[in-house]
Amino acid sequence: MASTSRGEALALPRVQCPNHPDAILVEDYRAGDMICPECGLVVGDRVIDVGSEWRTFSNEKALKDPSRVGDAQNPLLNGGDLTTMISKGTGAASFDEFGNSKYQNRRTMSSSDRAMLNAFKEISTMADRINLPRNIVDRTNNLFKQVYEQKSLKGRANDAIASACLYIACRQEGVPRTFKEICAVSRISKKEIGRCFKLILKALETSVDLITTGDFMSRFCSNLGLPKQVQMAATFIARKAVELDLVPGRSPISVAAAAIYMASQASAEKKTQKEIGDIAGVADVTIRQSYRLIYPRAAELFPPDFKFDTPVDKLPQL
């Protein structure tokens, strides 16, 4: 017996036993019946099974799960991502008398969904190249969808918008990447990504936190193979240099690179300017300029417990 709740004209009908309306019905999957456990009355028949099409056994959990058919639904696409692809026919019955295929794929996906799907693939590819987690990919996809639907960046390439969205998502998730790192995994120039970055922030009326030297320090030192002591010293040097206002107008990336250079030169794990520049994405001359600003106060910048391999007065003067 079906009844509709009050005030909800479009509510789905509820199946319940007329004698025991509060009883929780038992579903017989084999027969497709809904049975009342109190009196045994069959109150519904031919119920559609919405469960999995296949069973997954315990010893197959490590393999691909065949419990559903087709790709998962993408909530970011308006078409629901429900499409069917017809493979190319091989037998004689697949072609007409003129040799044309009888069954062909139709372009059921809209052009906007197709453009977004291509952008999502590009975002996923870029994220894989620099080992970004799934939550950043999801945030980037949402940002791109908002920008695309607003049509506020008409005339800009979708790849450029996707790259800028990835840069914004990294900063919003607290794992910022430099423009050069994003540029290295995309086909877009650094200048174009920067332009789209400013336009997106204005269009979405959003903001990102200012980047600091600490945002890059652990990653740069890890890629350089520096020990924990050198990393902690470089972090201390960069933070102290900013507090003492020794590097006004310098980018946090160049300050971090100069601090790493100073800390490594004072330790046993010495790194050259070129090695640090290749990892940080800055030129040697940029590192030297920042290093010259902090060198005169080098004795004040090192942490008290730092173990020097090279004394402060023996550090390179450049």
KATAQUI-V858524 format. One record per backbone hydrogen bond with DSSP energy under -1.0 kcal/mol. NH is the residue of the N-H (numbers start at 0). CO is the residue of the C=O. E is the energy in kcal/mol with one decimal. If there is no record, write none. Layout:
nh=[NH:NH]
co=[CO:CO]
e=[E:E]
This chain:
nh=[7:10:13:15:22:25:27:31:32:33:34:35:39:42:43:46:52:59:60:62:76:79:93:94:95:98:101:107:113:114:115:116:117:118:119:120:121:122:123:124:125:126:127:128:129:131:136:137:138:139:140:141:142:143:144:145:146:147:148:149:150:155:160:161:162:163:164:165:166:167:168:169:170:171:172:174:181:182:183:192:193:194:195:196:197:198:199:200:201:202:203:205:215:216:219:220:221:222:223:225:230:231:232:233:234:235:236:237:238:239:240:241:242:243:244:245:249:254:255:256:257:258:259:260:261:262:263:264:265:269:275:276:277:278:279:280:281:286:287:288:289:290:291:293:294:297:299:301:305:308:309:313:314]
co=[4:7:2:0:19:34:32:27:27:43:25:40:35:33:33:31:66:56:57:59:73:76:90:91:99:95:93:105:109:110:111:112:113:114:115:116:117:118:119:120:121:122:123:124:125:126:132:133:134:135:136:137:138:139:140:141:142:143:144:145:146:152:156:157:158:159:160:161:162:163:164:165:166:167:168:169:177:178:179:188:189:190:191:192:193:194:195:196:197:198:199:200:212:212:215:216:217:218:219:220:226:227:228:229:230:231:232:233:234:235:236:237:238:239:241:240:246:250:251:252:253:254:255:256:257:258:259:260:261:267:271:272:273:274:275:276:276:282:283:284:285:286:287:289:290:294:296:297:302:265:265:310:311]
e=[-1.3:-1.2:-1.6:-1.5:-1.5:-3.2:-3.2:-2.5:-1.2:-3.0:-3.2:-2.5:-2.0:-2.1:-1.2:-2.7:-1.0:-1.9:-1.0:-1.1:-1.5:-1.2:-1.2:-1.3:-2.4:-1.6:-2.8:-2.1:-2.2:-2.3:-2.3:-2.6:-2.1:-1.9:-2.7:-1.9:-2.0:-2.6:-2.4:-2.2:-2.5:-2.5:-2.0:-1.6:-1.1:-2.7:-1.2:-2.5:-1.9:-2.4:-2.5:-2.1:-2.3:-2.6:-2.3:-2.1:-2.3:-2.9:-2.5:-1.7:-1.2:-1.8:-2.0:-2.7:-2.1:-2.2:-2.5:-2.1:-1.9:-2.3:-2.7:-2.0:-1.6:-2.6:-1.9:-2.4:-1.9:-2.7:-1.8:-2.0:-2.2:-2.0:-2.3:-2.3:-1.8:-2.1:-2.6:-2.0:-1.7:-2.6:-2.9:-1.4:-1.0:-1.2:-2.7:-2.6:-2.0:-2.4:-1.6:-2.4:-1.9:-2.7:-2.1:-2.7:-2.4:-2.2:-2.8:-2.5:-2.3:-2.5:-2.4:-1.9:-2.2:-2.3:-1.0:-2.7:-1.5:-2.1:-2.4:-2.2:-2.2:-2.4:-2.3:-2.1:-2.3:-2.6:-2.5:-2.1:-1.3:-1.2:-2.0:-2.9:-2.4:-1.3:-2.9:-1.9:-1.2:-1.7:-2.3:-2.2:-1.9:-2.5:-2.5:-1.2:-1.9:-2.1:-1.3:-1.0:-1.6:-3.3:-1.8:-1.2:-1.4]
